[in-house]
Amino acid sequence: MMCKELENSELNPADKAPQYDLDQMIKEMTPDTFPDIVDWGEPVGQELH
């Protein structure tokens, strides 16, 4: 059972989700913001190469 406050509300979390622009994010990248390379080691199963 919902509480009365939420029952008639227009609550929609997707409306408040941040909007990202991939092109803008890429433009703002600098060598300092590149992620570190991770060495996951040798394949241990049926991984694709």
Residue, then its C-alpha position, 0 to 999 in steps of 0.5 A: m500500500m502506498c502512502k497518500e503523499l506518493e499515491n497522487s504524485e507525479l514522481n518520476p526518477a527518470d525526469k531528474a536523471p542527469q543528461y550527458d552529451l558524449d561528444q562534449m564529454i570527449k572534448e573535455m578529456t585530457p591525458d590526466t582524465f584518461p582511465d588507467i590501463v588494467d592488466w587482467g592477466e592471461p585468459v583462464g577459460q574460453e575468453l575471446h582473443 
